[in-house]
Amino acid sequence: MREVIAADIVLIAPPLFEYEVESALQRRLQSGAMTSEETDRALLQLSAIGVRILAPEDMIRRARVIARRFAQPAIYDSLYAALAELRECEFWTADKEFYEAVHGGLAFVRYLPDYP
């Protein structure tokens, strides 16, 4: 994240990003992995980065095509890939299964642990 801020990179995500972040943090809070204060701090830090939420007209249709092409059981990761494709940028994912399913066909999808 420091590099993103330093390089003035604009992060984009589909609308479900906000719900996924809140759900992930809530799970960590309920499991005891994070305190309320840590959860609130994480949300503030994410807000400070300013992820731009976008929903281009063709995003859902394209996500459906990607999900079907790569036999994905859900459309969530495909929405991020579709947005990246439509905006002609990279999509960095920590979801190894999704990455392994699509990287041969979607060159713009990158695996987060491979980040330099």
C-alpha positions as CSV (number, residue, x, y, z in Angstrom):
1,M,0.0,0.0,0.0
2,R,2.9,2.4,0.7
3,E,4.1,1.9,-2.9
4,V,0.6,2.6,-4.2
5,I,0.3,5.8,-2.3
6,A,3.9,6.9,-3.1
7,A,3.4,6.2,-6.8
8,D,0.0,7.9,-6.8
9,I,-1.7,4.8,-8.3
10,V,-5.5,4.9,-8.5
11,L,-7.1,1.8,-7.2
12,I,-10.4,0.8,-8.7
13,A,-12.9,-1.9,-7.7
14,P,-16.5,-2.9,-8.4
15,P,-19.2,-2.0,-5.9
16,L,-19.1,-5.3,-4.1
17,F,-15.6,-4.4,-2.8
18,E,-17.0,-2.3,0.0
19,Y,-19.2,-5.2,1.2
20,E,-16.3,-7.7,0.9
21,V,-14.0,-5.5,3.0
22,E,-16.6,-5.0,5.7
23,S,-17.4,-8.7,5.8
24,A,-13.7,-9.8,5.9
25,L,-13.0,-7.3,8.8
26,Q,-16.2,-8.4,10.6
27,R,-15.1,-12.1,10.4
28,R,-11.7,-11.1,11.8
29,L,-13.3,-9.1,14.6
30,Q,-15.7,-11.9,15.5
31,S,-13.0,-14.5,15.5
32,G,-10.8,-12.5,17.8
33,A,-8.1,-11.9,15.2
34,M,-8.7,-8.1,15.4
35,T,-10.1,-5.8,18.0
36,S,-12.8,-3.2,17.3
37,E,-10.1,-0.5,17.3
38,E,-7.9,-2.4,14.8
39,T,-10.9,-2.9,12.6
40,D,-11.9,0.7,12.7
41,R,-8.2,1.7,12.0
42,A,-8.1,-0.6,9.0
43,L,-11.3,1.0,7.6
44,L,-9.8,4.5,8.0
45,Q,-6.6,3.5,6.3
46,L,-8.5,2.0,3.4
47,S,-10.7,5.1,3.2
48,A,-7.5,7.3,3.1
49,I,-6.2,5.3,0.1
50,G,-9.4,6.2,-1.8
51,V,-10.3,3.1,-3.8
52,R,-12.5,4.4,-6.6
53,I,-15.7,2.3,-7.0
54,L,-16.7,1.8,-10.6
55,A,-19.5,0.0,-12.3
56,P,-19.1,0.3,-16.1
57,E,-22.2,-0.6,-18.1
58,D,-20.7,-3.8,-19.6
59,M,-19.0,-5.0,-16.4
60,I,-21.6,-7.6,-15.3
61,R,-22.1,-9.0,-18.7
62,R,-18.3,-9.3,-19.2
63,A,-17.9,-10.9,-15.7
64,R,-20.6,-13.5,-16.6
65,V,-18.6,-14.3,-19.8
66,I,-15.3,-14.7,-17.8
67,A,-17.0,-16.8,-15.1
68,R,-18.5,-19.2,-17.6
69,R,-15.3,-19.3,-19.8
70,F,-13.2,-20.3,-16.8
71,A,-15.9,-22.4,-15.0
72,Q,-16.1,-20.2,-11.9
73,P,-18.7,-21.2,-9.3
74,A,-19.3,-17.6,-8.4
75,I,-19.0,-14.3,-10.3
76,Y,-17.2,-12.2,-7.6
77,D,-13.6,-12.5,-8.8
78,S,-14.8,-12.3,-12.4
79,L,-16.3,-8.9,-11.6
80,Y,-12.9,-7.6,-10.6
81,A,-11.3,-9.1,-13.7
82,A,-14.0,-7.7,-16.0
83,L,-13.5,-4.2,-14.5
84,A,-9.7,-4.5,-15.1
85,E,-10.2,-5.6,-18.6
86,L,-12.7,-2.8,-19.4
87,R,-10.3,-0.2,-17.9
88,E,-7.3,-1.8,-19.5
89,C,-5.3,-2.3,-16.3
90,E,-3.9,-5.1,-14.2
91,F,-6.0,-7.0,-11.6
92,W,-3.9,-8.3,-8.7
93,T,-5.6,-11.1,-6.8
94,A,-4.7,-13.1,-3.7
95,D,-7.2,-15.8,-4.7
96,K,-4.8,-18.5,-6.0
97,E,-7.6,-20.7,-7.3
98,F,-9.0,-17.9,-9.5
99,Y,-5.5,-16.9,-10.6
100,E,-4.7,-20.4,-11.6
101,A,-8.0,-20.8,-13.5
102,V,-7.6,-17.6,-15.6
103,H,-4.0,-16.6,-15.9
104,G,-3.4,-18.5,-19.1
105,G,-6.3,-16.7,-20.8
106,L,-6.3,-13.3,-19.1
107,A,-2.8,-12.0,-19.1
108,F,-3.7,-8.9,-17.1
109,V,-4.6,-11.0,-14.0
110,R,-1.6,-11.2,-11.6
111,Y,-1.1,-13.1,-8.4
112,L,-0.5,-10.9,-5.4
113,P,2.2,-13.0,-3.8
114,D,4.2,-12.5,-7.0
115,Y,4.2,-8.7,-6.5
116,P,7.8,-7.5,-6.6
